[in-house]
Amino acid sequence: MARANSIGRRLIVSSASLLALVGFCLTGPAAAGASGGFVFPASAFTPPAVSVPNWSVAVNGTVVGGQRAFTPVATASTAKIMTAYVILSSHVISLSRSIVITPQDVAQYRAGLRADDWMMPVRVGERFTNLQLLNALLVRSYDNTATMLAAQAPGGIAGFVRLMNETARNLGLTETNFVDPSGLSAQDRVSPENMTLLATRALNIPTFRQIVAQASITLPYVGTVPNIDRLLMLDPAAIGIKTGWTTAAGHTMVFAGEEQIGGQPVTVVGTLDRASSYAALYQNAEALINAGFTAAGQVYPLATRAAFVSSLAQALNLAPISPATPTFSDLPPTSPDYGYVEAAYQAGWLKGVAPGLMDPNNLITRAEAAKMEVMALGQTALADALYLNRSKFTDSRQIPAWALGYVNAAAKLGLFRGYRSGAFGPALPLDQPVVKAALSQFRTVAATIRQAPTAAASAP
């Protein structure tokens, strides 16, 4: 499917490295809820055209849009999100415990097949851990795994369902009611807004997050089976969560996608109910994920070339210079960056993109930033020495020739590292939060070089 053409979408990286910029970038997934008291502004979100009648979407824990979002509807298998949440948050069922399949379990399996339910095949005497059953529940959506898990709670399945509803009330999910742990009943009803908030909370649990993001799982006796959620195959930003279908519910889906936008980990979580097909679910989920990332691109600003140069000059304690005639005709003296840009030019580490032109409002890329930092530290000789070296980065062929030595030098000096996938991302833009962290690292490296200038300059 086509990707949205926006600043936010320009930050797409491989799914393996999506969340984890190493070095001075933020690492690891953020909690799905708002952090540091920051609440994502709903006004930044512009909803796309959504063909599904009932839906809700949240960005970084804040619900930002929806339609019939507060109307409870049948859940189908998305109810299993609450089943998993109760197990993982209450620890009422031990994941390390094993169960042995009984004749009653086999009878349930056969009855489910006759009713056209989605069942995991079982035979008497087979043994599964609860963790394996939980994987089967979320990745393959087997209905009988929900009852096999819930039956172990105090009070059996009925006691577990009471715990599901108590958990909903404790979370403030007032438009929620469960009557079974699998979602097969038409009486399992949750509003899209409540389901989105529940999924947001569930993603805060590492085990849940890891399970739903799996492309496939391997189960004893069953073998390796793919995740039912095909959005994981269609969108590199997708991380699950759960699809479902019953006659009462129609096609339903709870989805999530994550990316680094403006140096911030952005999580988009949404619910789609009563769609006409799975294809409609995937199409609308991707549109909402893109819209969430686009909104995040407006909230988390990216850094321009002039702003980066100004910040770097200040990190070097350069005094601003204000010549009457600007060196660059596209940066007027009225710009707050003017004096620092002129100081950087006089210091020799800032070059224009063309005679008399700086292109100050274009975004600073990682390759450009690496070159500027190495030059500002007086390490051009190191960059020249490393120019012919093979880069350690997996995307070294994408690093421009003019930047290769500088990128290698920046990596050697500890100024820049790559993504966990091994890529450097030379064309990716920087953003204000990452620039702030980068400048802190720059100051550390600069202090080290001042203490041992000879060793640093002569490094191989």
N, C-alpha and C positions, 0 to 999 in steps of 0.2 A: 504494500500500500504506500501511497505517496506520503512523504513527510511534509510537515508545515515548514514554509520558508520564512523563518523568523530568526532573530538573534538568539533566542533561547534554543531553537532547534540546531543552530550551528554548533552547539556544544555537545552533540551526540558523540559518545565514544563506545567502544565495544562493551557488551553487557558484562563481561568479566571485570572491567575496570570502571564501571559506571559510577560507583559511589566512592572510589578510593584514590584520590589524588595523593601521591606520596610526596614527602618533602614538606614544602611550606603550605601545601594545599590541605584543605580539610580532609580527614580520613574517616572512613567507616560510615555506616548509615546513621542518620540522626533519628531520634525518636519521632514517631509520626506526629505527635502533638507539637504545639508551639513551644519553642525553647526560649529561655531568657526573658520570658514575659512578652515576646513578640507575637502578635496575632496577624496572620496574613490578611491583608485588606480585601474583603469581598468585592469592593468596587473595582479592583484591578482585573477581575475576571470577566471576559466577554464570552458568553456561552455560544458554542457552535450550533448549527441546526441538528437537533436530535430527533430521530424518528421513533424512538421508544417512548411510550406514553408516560411512564413513571420513572423518574431518575433523580439522583442526587450526586454531587461531587464535592470533594474537599481538597484543599491544598494546604499542606503542612498542618493538618489537624483542624483547619477552619472550613466549615461548610460554606462554599462560595456560590453555589447555584443548584437549581433543581426544578422539577415540575411534578406536581402532585407528590411532593417529597414527604409530606406528613400524613399520607393516606396509607394505612396498613394494607398490605397485600400478601397473598400466599407466597411463601418463601422458596418452595422446592428445596433443593440440596444446599442452598446458601445458609439454611439453618445450621448446617454442620460447622459453620464458623463459630457459633455460640457453643456447640458441643465441644469443640477443640479448646475454645477460650476457657470454659469452665474447668476442663481437665488440667490445662496448663497453669491457670491462675490459682486454682483452689488446691491442687495436688490431691484431690479426693481419690484419684486413681493413680497408682504408681506406674510410670512408663516402663520401668525395668522388669515389672512382674510379667510372667508368662501365663497364658491360658491354654488349655487343651480343648480342642473341638469335641463337643458332646453330640450325642444323637439329636438333642433338641436344636443345636445349632445347624445341623444338617437339615432337619425338618424345616427350620426357618428359611434356609437357603432355597430349598425346593419349592416352598410355598411362594417365596418372592419371585422365583422364575415364572411360576404359573401366573402371577399377577403382573408380569412384565416389569418387575423392579430391577434395579441395577445391583447385582449381587456378586460378592467375591466367592468363587468356588471353594468349598471346604469339604473335608472328609473327617470322619471320626478318628481321633487320636492325633491329628495334626496339632502342632504347637506354634503359637505366635506370641511375641512380646507385645505389650500394649503400645510401645513406640512404633512397631511395625503396623499395628492396626490403625494408629493415628495417621501414619503416612498413607495407608490405603484409604482412609476416610477422606483426607483432604486432596490427595493427588488423583485418586481414581474414583472417589465419591461412592464407594460401595455402601449400600444402605445397611447391610447386615453388620458391617463393622461398627456402625453407630450404636446399634443395640448391644453388641458384644461388649463394647466399652462401657456404655451406660449401665448395664446390668451389674457391674462390679461396685457401683456406688452404694453407700448406705441407703436402704430403702429400695434398692433395685432401680429399674427404669423409671418408675413413678417418682422415686426420691430424686433421681437425677434431673428429671424434667422440672420438679419444684425448684431445684438448685439453679437451673437455667433461667427460670422466671425471676427468682430472687436476685440473681446476678444482674439481669436486665434492669430491675428496679434500682439496684445499688448504683448502676451506671447512669441512671437518669433516662433510660430508654422507655419512655411512657407509651409509645405506640408499638409495643412488642408483646407477643404472647406465643408460647410454645406448648405443644401438646405431645410431641415426640422428639427424639434426638436426631432424626434423619431428615425431617422436612417433608416426609411423604404425605402427611395429613394436610388437607385444605385449611385446617384450623390453625396451622402454624402461620402466624401473620406478623409481619414487621414492616414498618414504613421504610422507604428508601433512605430517608435521613437517618433514622435509627440504625439501619444496617451499615451505612457508611461510617457512622461514629463507632460502631462495634468493631468493624474491620480495622479502623484506624487504631483502636486500642489493642487489637490482637497483633498488629504488626509491631507493637512495642515489645512483644515477647520473642526473643531470638529464635527459639525452636519453631514457633509458628511461621515466622518469616522465612526461615531456611527450608521448611517443608514445602510451603506453597510455591516457592520459586524453582523447585526441581523440575527439570524437563521430563524425567522419568524416575521410576523407583524399581528396585528389585525385591520381590517378596518371596519367602519360602513357599515352595509347592506351586506358586503361580508363575514365577519368572519375572523378567523385566517388562514393565508396562509403561506406556507414555502417560504424561499428564493430560487429563481430559481438557484442560484449558489451553486451547490452541493459540491464544493471544501471545503466549510465551514464545511461539515460533514465528509469529508475524511481526512483533514489535520488540526491538532490542531493549527498549526501556521498561518493558512489562516485567512484573515480578509476581504474577498470580492475580486473583486469589482463589475464586471459586465460581463455578457455573452450576446451573441447575435447570431441571425441567420437570413439570408435572402438568397434567391436564388443567388443574385449577390455577396453577401459577403461570403457565406459558414458559417461555424461555427467559431465564433470569441470570444475572451475573453480578458478581462483586469483583472489581478489578483494581489494580494498583500499578503505578509506574514511577520510576525514580530516575533522577538525573542531577548532575551538578549544574546549577544555573547561577551565574554571577558568583561563583565560589560557594554557593550555599547548596546543601543537599535538599532537593525538592521532592516531596512525595505527593503524588496525586492519587487519591482513593475515591472510588465511585461505585454506585449501585445502579443497575439497569433492570427494570422489571417489566414483564409482559411484552417482550419483544416477539416479533413474528418468526424469527429464526436465529440460529447461532451466528450466522453471517451478519445479521443486523446488530447483534450484540458486539461483535468484534469491531465492526465499522464505527459504531457509536462510541465504544470504549476508547478507541484510538483517537477519535476526534476530541473527546473530552480530555484525554491525557495531553494531547498537543496544546489544547486551549489553556490547560493548567500551566504547562511549561512556558507558553507565551506570556501569560500573566506574570509568572515569576521573573521572566526577563525584564519586565517593567519595574518590578519591585527591587530586584537586586541588580544595580547598575554595573555596566562594564566600564573599564578604564580606557580613556583615550590616550593617544601618544603624548599629547601635551601634558596631561595630568600625570602620566607616569614619569616623564622627564622631570617635571617640577618636583615630584616626590623624591626621586632619586637624587636630585641636586640638593634638596634639603637634608637628605640622609648623609650627604657628604659635607654638610655645613657650608655649602657655597653661598656666597652673598649674591643677591640678585643684581643684575646689571641692566641698565635702562638706556641704551644708546638712542639717539634721536632718530636714526634711520634703522628700522628693523632689519635683521638679517634675513628673516623669512617674511615674504609679503603676505602670506596667508595667516599670519599670527599678529594681530594689531597690538600696539602698546597698551591698549585698554584691557587686554586679557590678563586675568590674575596669574597666569602662568608665564607671562612675557619675560619678566626679569630672570626667572630661573632657567627658562629655555635659552636665553642669551648667555647666561653664565655657563650652561652646559656646552654650548657651541664654542665659547671661548676656551673652555677647558679641553676641548678636542675630542670628546667622546660622543657628541651628537652630530650626525650628518643629516642633510636634507634628503628628501626623496628625489629631488631634482634641483637644479640651480635656483636658489631663492625660495624654495618651497619645502615645507615641513609636513604638510598633511596633518595638522594638529588634532583634528576631530575624528580621525579614523581610529579604530580600536587597536590597541597595542597587542601584538601577538607574542607568544612565548619565545619564538625565535628572535624577534626584535629585542625583547626584554633581555634575553640571555646575552646578546651582543653588546647592548648598552652597558649592562652591569660589568661584564668582563673588561670592556674598554675603560669604564669609569674607575675600575680598580687598577688600571695600568697593567693588565695582564694580556695585552695583545700578542706579545711574544709567545706566551703559552698557547694561545689560540692558533697562532701560525704553526707552532710545533705539532699541534694535534690535528691539523687540517687534513693530513693524509691518513690519519688513523681511522680504522673502521669504527663507526659509532656502535655503542653497546645497545642502542635503542632499536626495537623491532621495526620501527618506521623510519629508519635512517635514510632511506631513499627519498622520503618526502621532505627531508630537511634541505632547504636551499643551499647551494654551494657556498654562497656568501656567509651563511650562518653556521656551517658544519663545524668548523674549528672552534667557534665561540660556544656552540652548544656543548661540545666535548669538554671545553675548558670550564664552562659553568658547572657541568656535572662533576668534574674532578675537584673543583674548588668547593663543592657543596652548596652552590647557589641554587641549582635546579636539579630535580630528580624527575623520573618519569612516572607514568601510571603503573599500577600493579600489573597490568597486562604487558609491560615492557616497552610501551610506546612513549614517545616524548610529546607528540601533539604540537608540532611547530607552528601550525596555523591557528591554533585555538587562542581566542582572546583571553586576556586577564580581566579581573574585576576588582572592585575596590577592596573587599575583605581580603582577597588573596594577595593583592598588592601590599596591603598593610603588613601581612605576615611575611611576605617576601622581603620587604625592606628591613624587617627585624633580622632576618637571616643574613641579609646583605651587610648590615652593620657588624654582625658577629664575624663574618668572613673578613671584612675590611680590618677589623681590630686584630685578627690573627695575622694578616698579611703585614700590617704595620710592625708587629712584634718580630716577625721572621721574614722580612721581605726577600732575602736572597733565596731561601728554601722554596718559597712559593713561586718565585719567578722562574726558577730553574727546574721545576717539577717536570718529569718526562711526560 
